[in-house]
Amino acid sequence: MGLVDFLENNMLSCQWKELGLECTGCGLQRSVIHLLRGEFAEAWMVYPAVYTLILMFVFLGIHLKFNLARGAQVLKWLFILNIAIIAIHYILKFV
């Protein structure tokens, strides 16, 4: 059994879904599985913020390692971008 199979068979349950509600993180786990399979378009369709979240966390790691001069400012804008993408995707689920 490979990593992708393991992740697919052991996905975390969503407490919001159990209550019959949508949440802002729904689709993130499936999106990561698509990425690991090399299905990049499907990953974006399931959870559009997956790429900007990866970018933000990679940049965070670089900033923590090298203490970039404007790193905190870049991280702030990446955070705002991610919140905007997640909010828009969430709203579009109901349209």
GIMOTA-V274814 format. One line per field, one symbol per residue. ss: DSSP state (H for helix, E for strand, L for the rest). burial: I if it has 16 or more other C-alpha atoms within 10 Angstrom, else O. Layout:
BEGIN
ss->???
burial->???
END
This chain:
BEGIN
ss->LLHHHHHHHLLLLLHHHHLLLLLLLLLHHHHHHHHHHLLHHHHHHHLLLHHHHHHHHHHHHHHHHHLLLLHHHHHHHHHHHHHHHHHHHHHHLLL
burial->OOOOOOOOOOOOOOOOOOOOOOOIOIIIIIIIIIIOOOOOOOIIOIIIIIIOIOOIOOIIOOIOOOOOOOOOOIIOOIIOIIOOIIOOIIOOOOO
END
